[in-house]
Amino acid sequence: MTATSQAPDYGPEEPASEVPKVPTEPSGEGAASKASGQEQPPTATTEAPAPAASQAPDRGPEEPASEVPTEPMEPTVPTEPSGEGAASEATGEEQAPTATPEAPAPEATTPAPRSEDVPSVPLQLTIEDVSDCSVTVSWEPPERLGSQGLQGYLLELRKEGASEWVPVNAGPMMVTQQTVRKLAPGDKFFLRVAAVSPAGAGPPATLDQPIHIREIIEAPKIRVPRHLRQTYIRQVGEMVNLQIPFQGNPKPQVSWTHNGQALDSKRVSVRTGDQDSILFIRSAQRSDSGCYELTVRLENLEARAAINILVIEKPNPPSSIRVVDVWGCNVALEWTPPQDTGNTELLGYTVQKADKKTEQWFTVLERYHPTTCTISDLIVGNSYSFRVFSENLCGLSDSPAITKELAHIRKIGRSGPGQEVSQAQQG
């Protein structure tokens, strides 16, 4: 049985012109959704031909035209670009190709001066002196000064551990000895010197070993003033002020002793500076006499100086005096030394006489050392008293020893005309 083909009634067809076209390049939100990786349903890209209205299409087994879906087909998800490509695609701009960097052009180099134009190495670079703040070096001129002549020498310094050489002076100097100053203890560095000509500097001479600036140890030394090199004598109540200079670097330790013992801080004060030490006693007493020793010590080195101080006062008078004998116009006297000589030796005794009539004292002997004497040339008929003072560096004793009895010089008669004989009589 043969089927009769009959055109179905599809109703009014939608015009084919209403099928949207798929744009070839996304823009706006589409571009943004493409950049973010979200799928955007595209619109079909082909137009369906419009069938004739008077003739039914021969579709056979094909689906009727009315069954063409109005929804667009799902496109294939494109591969997501990455890196800079994704960024350029998201902005809609075409990425420029990366340029390969070109090698820099070689710089123009100054040709090295000829060896005969520059001086050779300075000779005999030597350390002359090193202190705690400076160093002095010297050298001899090079054998070859260069064809263009010598401009001077450039001294450079490099601290230990550093790599940079620093010029000591701003430019070359025409000297063969230089002193590097303003250094500090602990600095350690190398020195080198090069001869310089208009063509440039020659090879330098460098010290083999680094220079180490250390604090210079100066052995201690005491300078005792001339007036203190012998016994220093003061009177009781006077002030003692001794200023003793000394040397030593670094500052040494200073100490004082009195007769081998520590000083009595209640009586003696000491003030020590960098270059001297002062011993001070406000009011000296006899007990302050003795040997004061100053010691200046620096590590295992030391210096000592002894200063002898003698504090004295006036002596006591002789203990007693008496008339031993009277004959003619002469009187013999005798006395005993004082019990206290004032902490020093006596310079002697002063003997004086006075007659009973005038009672005026006249010095007969001064600084007389024996304790016996004979007074002569006394006047007949007079009676005499005698007194004796003790004397030391402070002067005479405050009081004398006086005879208790008078010595009488008397007349005894005549032995011939014009001749008078007298007899001294002790009353």
Buried (B, 14 or more C-beta within 10 A) or exposed (E): EEEEEEEEEEEEBBEEEEBEEEEEEBEEEBBEEBBEEEEEEBEBBEEBEEBEEEEBEEEEEEEEBEEEEEEBEEBEEEEEBEEEEBEBBBEEEEBEEEEEEEEEEEEEEEEEBEEEBBBBBBBEBEEEEBBBBEBBBBBEBBEBBBBBEBBBBBBBBBBEEEEEBEEBBEEBBEEBEBBBEEBEEEBEBBBBBBBBBEBBBBBBBBBEEBBEBEEEBBBBBBEBEEEBEEEBBBBBEBEBEBEBEBBBBEBBEBBBBBEEEEBEEEBBEBEBEEEBBEBBBEEBEBEBBBEBBBBBBBEEBBBEBEBBBBBBBBBBBBEEBBBEEBEBBBBBBBBEBBEEBBBBEBBBBBBBBBBEEEEEBEEBBBEBEEBEBEBEEBEBEBBBBBBBBBBBBBBBBEEBBEBEEBBBBBEEEEEEEEEEEBBBBBE
